[in-house]
Amino acid sequence: MKIDLKAKPFSLSDADIKWVEDTLAGLTLDEKIGQVFVDMLWNNTEEEVKERITKYGMGGFRYNNMPAADLHRQNAVIQEASKIPALVAANIEAGGDGGVGDGTHLGYHVAVGATQDKENAYKMGYYGCKEAAAIGCNWTFAPIVDINKNWRSSVIHNRCFSSDADQVLEMSKEYLRGANDAGLACCMKHFPGDGLDERDQHVVTTDNLMTCEEWDVEFGKVYKGMIDAGVESVMIGHLRLPEYQRRLKPGIKDNEIMPATIAPELLQGLLREQLGFNGLIITDATHMVGLTSMIRREDMIPTTIAAGCDMILYYRDKEEDTQALKTGLENGTLTMERFDEAVTRVLAFKAMLKLHTKKEEGTLIPSAEGLSTVGCEEHKEVAKDIMDKAITLVKNTKNQLPIKPETHKRIMLYTVDNTGFAGKMGMAKASLEDRVKAELEAQGFEVDVFDPAAGLNGKQLLAMTPVKEFVDKYDAVMLFVNVNGFSMSNVRRITWNMPMGPEIPWYVTELPTVCVSVHNPFHLIDVPMVPTYINTYADNDEAIHQVVQKIMGKSEFKGVSSVDVFCSSWDTRL
């Protein structure tokens, strides 16, 4: 297939194209293989990074978040050691904190959607990517253009702008504009579209079961709109699109319907030919069971390129994966023509970012002086403003608000704090209970907290405290919920210590009760009985401060839910 390197999104000059062609012609087979892999760095020493690059010459990198100065140095080492300038990518999905450990959290996609203002999507792209650019990052794995059509979705519950295709497209285009203005290329994800299947590609192959006609007016509209806007790359999800695959490949059997990553009818037929995408295609992480359960890894590696992907996200074993590509070229799974096409797009992507000229100029890594932009006060003020406009009062059916020390001084505080994967990886913040209690007390409330360790004979645990005693002691109840799980396990739902336990909202009929979810916006399905329910979309200290201010009536609620927060259930609205 002839690649038009002068067309969007590459828009290369004759000089750029010559660099691409000359560079391709000068590469050995091993060097070509290196260019199609994105490696994952995780607390590696400088020597380890240099050794990897010297041996494998990988085309791009992802990394674990560290302090800005450390990442700036690591990226300098990467570029100094790389014969061909490297792509350095990060998940700038919610702000600079996706690219650097001390970056600014601007808000998850769903929070930006709740502001109902596309300018905030621009700010997420611009300010988040500006911080990433300061450390030498040049590629963002965002925006997320999935559409939340199922509140049970286990992957994108807070990682999508909306359940409405038009809003997703509008905000995604603004993110793209912001990221580009900050100097980064974008990678929209996850084609052909997540948000219907409640299962998770990390642990099982998932499906988008829309008809072709439904897909065209929903996901198709978003992808075509982003392609026309010039999005530079697409990440492929390990999910199937059966109805379109049957149309594009008549006679295909059910057991032949593969995830998009290895489905040429979707990558070449739908994405390239029908939607007209000319840019770079990259797999999602190839460790995900949504892919590995469908094909042997030795076959998967060359098949992803043969099917239409240009880059492979992450090695498993570098020697094995390198050999797998060579074997695929030898046995005909992958042709050299298609392989060269993939490498050409990788080089063109780098030329589009002017990495080759920056290398000559010595400007691949920005000056360390620019690190002052990471987490700076200007960006924090932007984040505060987005949060103020995002926090959403979903319902207040008994008109219980405001609740303030002058009228409801004595508060009983319950918390559900389950940070799932983040907690297991040591990435969770300090106790939600401690931080909420401190904020309430700072505002003049008197706060007691529920103690689940009171013991089997404790009245509190067995809910045996007389109701009158409870009502006489407190003026209101607050329930803060932090469930930030990943994948389709029950950590994404509220779970209680025991059936009929005292922390479950039995008290809604006795005292004014407010429930605040600081992550998952879909918890009304778990606590439909609460009369006042709020989504903050974040659990940081600023979110806690702002929501308490709004509960007290000192600041108005401005957010409007962009997803089905009532979970398609009538009783959640009561």
N, C-alpha and C positions, 0 to 999 in steps of 0.2 A: 504494500500500500504506500503510495506516494504521500509524504507528509508536507503540508503547506506550512512552512516555517515563517512565512510572511503574514499568515492569517492569525486571527485571535486563537488562543491567548498569547502566542509567542511574539508575534509582531516583530520578527528579527530583521535587522538590516543585512545588507549583503556581506558586510564584514563579520557580523555575528554568525551568519550561516557558514561562511568560510571557516571560522573557528570550529564550529560544530563538525563540519565535514573533515577538516584536517585532523582534529582530535580523534574522531572515530577511526580514521584510517591509520592512526599511529598507535592504537591500542592493541595489546596482546589479548588473547582469549581470556586469560585470567583477569586482566584489567577490565575487560568488558563485563565479566561476571560480577566483579566487585561493584561496578557502577549501578547495578539494578537492586542492590541490597541496602536497606536502612538498618543500621545496627543499633542496639540498645546499650547505653552506658549506664553503669550503676556503681557509683563510688569507686571508679577506677583510678589508679595512679596515672601520672603522666606517662610513665614508661609503658604501662599496659596499653594505653591509648595509642602511643606511637608504634608499638609492636603490632597491634591489630592492623593499623593502617598500612604499615610497611608490608605486611604479609598478604592482606586481602584487599586493600584499596577500596573500601566500601564507598558508595556514592552519597550516603546520607547517614544522619545520626539522630536519635532521640536520647533522652537522658533523664535521670531522676533529679528532682528539684534540689538545689543547694543554694547557699548564699550567693548573691550576685557576683561578688569578686571571684569566687571559686569557679563559677560557670564561665565567666568572662575569660579566665585563664584557661579553662578546659577547652573552650572553643578556639582560642588562639592556638593551642597545641594541635587541635584537629586540623586547622587550616594550614599551619606551618608544615605538618607532616603529610598533607594530601597533595599528590601530584596534580590532580584536578580538583578545583575548589569544591568543598563539600556542602551539601544541603544540611542545615541544622534545624530540626523541627521541634515543635512543642504543641501541647494541647491548650491553646489560648481560648478556652471555652467560656471562661467566666472572668477574665481579666489577667493581669500580669502574673498573678499567683499560679497560673498554669504553665508559666515558662521560667519562673525564678522563685526560689523559696521565700524571699521577703517582698514579693510583688503585691500589687494592689488587687484585692478581690472587688470586682465591679458588679458582679451579679450573674447568676446562672441564666441561661437562655429564658427559662420560664419566668424569671423575675423581670427581665427586660421586656418580655411579652406583656407582663402585667402592667407596665408603665403606659402601654398603648401609645408609645412615642418612638418612631423609628430613629430619631436622633440619638436615643440611648443605645440602640444597636450599633450606630456609627461610633459612639464613644467607647463601647465595649471593644470594638475592633481596633480603634485608633489608640486609645490609651493602653490597653492590654498589650498590643503588639509593639507599641513604642517602648515599653519596658523590656519586652523580649528582644527587640532589636538592639537595645543597649548592651546586651551581653553577647551579641553576635548571632542571634537566631535570625533565620531568613524565611521560615515557612511555618504557617500555623495550620494545624489539623482542625480547622473550623472554617466556616460556620457549620453547625449541625442543622441540616435542612429536613430532618425527619418531621413527621406530622403526627401528633399524639391523637390517634383515633381510638385508643383503648387505654383507659385510666390504669389498667393492670400492667401496662408495659413495664418490664423490669429493668430496662436499660435507659430509657429516655424520659423517665417520670419528671425530672427537672432539667433535662438536657434537650429541650425543644422550645421554640418560641411560642408555639400555639397549636391548637387543633384545627386551625383554619389555614388552608393553603395560601390564600392571598396574603395573610399576615406573615406567614413563614417566609414567603418570597420577598415581601417588602423589607422585612428586618434583615434577612440574609444578604440582600443586595447592599444594605447600608453597612453591615459588618464588613463585607468585601471592600467597600469603598474606604472604610476606616483603616482596615489592615493594609491596603495598598498605599494609602497616604502615609502610613508609618513605615513603609518599606518592605513589607512582607507579602509573600504570595499565599494564597488561600487554598485549602483543600476541603471542599464540601463533602459531607458524609451523612448517611451510609447508604449508597446506591445498592439496590433499587428502592430503598425506603423502609425504614423501621417505624414502629409505632402502632402496629396492629396486633402482632403476636405477643402474648404476655411472657413468652419464654425468652431466653437470653442466648445470643450467639456464642458467648463465652463457654457455655456448657451444653448446647444442643443446636442443631441446625434449625433455623426459624423460617417462617413463611410470611409473605405478603400475599394475601388471598384475594386481593381486589381483582375485578374483571379488567380487561384491557381498557374499556371505556371509563371505568371508575379511576383507574390509575392515570389515564391521560389527563383528566381534569383536576387531579389532586397532585400526586408526586410528579407526573409528567410536566405539569404547568410550572412547578417549582424548578425542576432540573433545567427545562428549556429556558426559563427566565434567567436563571443563573448563568447558563452557558452564553446566552445573548449578552449578558452583562460583563462577560469576560473572565469568569472564574477559571483559575489556572489549573486546578487538579481536582480529581474525584477519588475518594476512598470508597472501596467496595466492601459492603457488608456480606457476611457469610449467611445470606438468606436467599430463599428461592422466590421466584415470581411465577408460579405455575401457569396461570392463564396466558400470560404473555409468552412464556417459553413454549407452550403448546401451539400458539399462533405462529411464532417465528420458526419453529422446528416441527412441522406437521409429522405426526406419527410417533413422536417421542413418547416413550413409555414412562410410567410413573417413577420407576426406579432409575431412570436416566435423567430425571430432573435434578440438576445439581445446584448448589449455591452459586450466586452470581460470580464469585471469585474464579470459578473454573467453568463458567457457562459462556461460550463464545456467542451464542445467540443473544445474550443480554449485553455483553460488553461491546461486541462488534455490531450486532444487528440493531439493538435498541439504542445504546449510548452513543456509539460512533455514527452509525448511518442514519437512524431515524431522528435522533436529537441533535446530531451534528457536532458532537464534542471533539475537539481537535487537540486538547491538552493532555496532561499526564494522568495516567490511571495507576493507583497504588492499592495494594491489598490492605485490608485491616490486618491486625496481628495474626500471624499464621500459626500461633499456638492455640488459637481458639478451637474448641471441640466442634463448633459448627462447621469447621472446615476439615479438621483432622479426622473426624469420624466418617468422612465421606470418601477419602482417598488416602493411600499410603503416602507418607511424606516424600519419599524418593520420587514418586510420580507427580506429587502435588507441585513441587518446586518448578519443574519445566512446564507443567500444564497451566499454571497461573499465567506465565508469559505467553504461552501459545494461545490461550483463550482471549488475551487482550490486555492483561495487566502489564505495566511497564516497570514497576518497582515492587519489591517484596518487603513487607514490613517484618523485620526481625529474623535473624537466624535462630535455629535451635542448636545445631552443632555446625560450626563454620566449615569444617572439612567435609562433613557429610552433605551439607546443602550445596557447597561449591561443586562437589563431585556429581550431585544429582542433576545439576544443570548441564554438566559435560555429558553425562550419560544420556540425558534427554536429547541433546544435540546429536549424539552418536546414533541413537535408535530411532530417530525421526519424530519423537514426540514434539520437539521444537525445531523449526527450521532456522537456519542461520539468517535468512532474510527477515523473518519475524523478530528474531533476537536483536539484530542490528537496528530494526525499527524501534524497539523498546529502548535501546541504548541511545539512539538518536534523540528520542523524546526527553530522556534524562538530561542529556547534554544541552538540548535546546532550552529546557527549563532553567538550567543554570545560566545559559546565555541571556535568557529573558530577564533574569535577576542581575545581569551584568557582573556575575561573579568572576568571570575570566578577566574583565578589565580591572575590577577591584583588586584582583590578585596582583596584576602588574603594577597597580598604583600603591599597593600595600595598605589598602583600606578595607580589606575583608572583615577585619575586626575593628569596631569603633574604639575611639579613645576611652580609657578608663574613667575619664572625667564625666562621661555620660551616665555612669552608674548612679549618679545622684538622682536621676529621674525615677529610679525603681522605688516604689513605695513613697513617693514624695507627697508633700502636703496638698499640692494641686490635684493630684490624682485621688487622694483620699477624699477631698471635697466633692469631686465628681461622683465617687462611689456613694458618699452619703446622700447626695441628691437623687441618684438612681434608686437607692434603697427607700428613701422617703416616698418616692412616687410609685414604688412597687408593692410595699406592704399592703395586704388586702384584707379588709373586713368582709369575710365571705357571708356570714350571717350574724344577725343580732336580733333574733325573733322575739325576745322578751324585753328589748330596749334596756338592757342592764348597764350599758355604758353611759357615762364614764364611771370607772371605779377609781377612786382617789383616796388618799389618807384621811381627808376630812369627812368622808362618808363611809368608807370601808377600810378602816385602819388595820384590822386584824386579818391576815391572810394565811390560809392553809395552802401550801405549795406542794403539788405533786409533779414529779418529772418522770418521763420515760426517755432514757438516754441510751440508745443502741446505735452505735456508729459503725457496726458491721465490719466490713473490710478495712476501713480507715482505722478503726480501733485496733484490729489485729495487727496492722502494719505499723502501729505506733504513730499514726498521723492525726489522730483525733485531738480536739482541743481539750482544755481543762473542763472539769465537771460542769455540765449545764446547770445543775441544781445550785452549785456554789455561785455561779455567775449571775443567775437570775435572782437568787436570794440577796446578793450584795446590791444589785441594782434596785430592787424593791425597797430595801432598807435605806439606801441612799436617798430615795424619794420620800421617805418618811413612813413607810409601812412597817408594821410589826409582822414578822414572818416565822411560821413554824413549818418544818418540812416533814414529809412522811418518811418514816424509818422502816423500810422493809425488813430490817434485821432485828425487829423487836422481839422475835422469838415466837415459837408456836403457841406459847401461853400469853403472849402479849395481846391486849385487847385491840390494839391498833391493827395488828396483822389479821385477826379473825373478824374484824369489823363488828366487834361487840360493844364498842363504846356507845353509851346511850345517845340517841339522836339529839335529845335536848341538850346534853352536855356539849356535843359537837357544835350545835347551832348557837348556843350561848357563848361559846369560846371564840368563834370566828365570824367575820362579817362577809367574807367572800372566799371563793376557792379559785385557784389558778392551776391549770394543768399545762405544762410545757412538754412538747414531744419532739425528740430529736432522733428520728429513725433515718439513717443515712446508709442503708445497705446497698450493695451492688449485686446483681444477679437475681435469680428468681426464687431465692430462699425466703422464708417468712420474716427475715430481718427487715424487710421493707414494710411490714405491717406492725401495728401496735400489738405487742404481746404483754400479758399481765403476769404477775408473780404466781397467782393461783386463781382458780375459778371463784367467782363471787367475792374476790378480794376487796379490801377497803380502798384501794387506789382507783378501781374502776368507777366511773362517774355515777355512783348511786346518789351522790349528793346534789345532783342538778335540780332535784325537786325541793331541796332544803335551803340552799344558799345560792346567790348569784355565782355563776360559774363561767369562766373564760378558758377556752382551750386554744393554745398557740402551737402551731406546727412550724418548726424552724427549718425544715428541709422538704420532706415529701408533701406536696400540696394536696394529696388525695386521702387524708386521714379521716375525713368526715364519714367515710364508709365504716370506720372502726368505732367512731364515737358520735353517731347520729343524734344522740340524746342531748348533746351540749347545745345550749341556746345561742352561745356566742363563740364563733370560730374564726381564727385569724391565721393567714399564711404570711410568714416573713421571708421565706425562700433562702434564708441564711442563718447560721447559728453563731456568728461572731459577736463581739461585744457591742459593736455599733448597732447591729440588728436588735439585740436585746434592749439596748437603751431606747432606740426609736420606738419599738413596739410598746414599751412601758409608757412612754410619753403619749402615745396615741390612745392606749387604754385609759389613761388619766384624763384624756380630753385636751391635752396641751398641744396636740398636733392632729390634723385631720387625716383620715384614711383616704388615700388617693388611688391605690391600685385597683385594677379590674381584672378578674380572672380571665386568662386567655385559653384555659383548658377546662375540661369537665370536672371541676372540683366537687360537684355533687355526685359524681361517680354513677351517673345514670340511674339513680335510686330516688324515689319520691320522698322517702322518709328523712333523707339527709337535709331536706329543705325546711323541716318542721321546727 
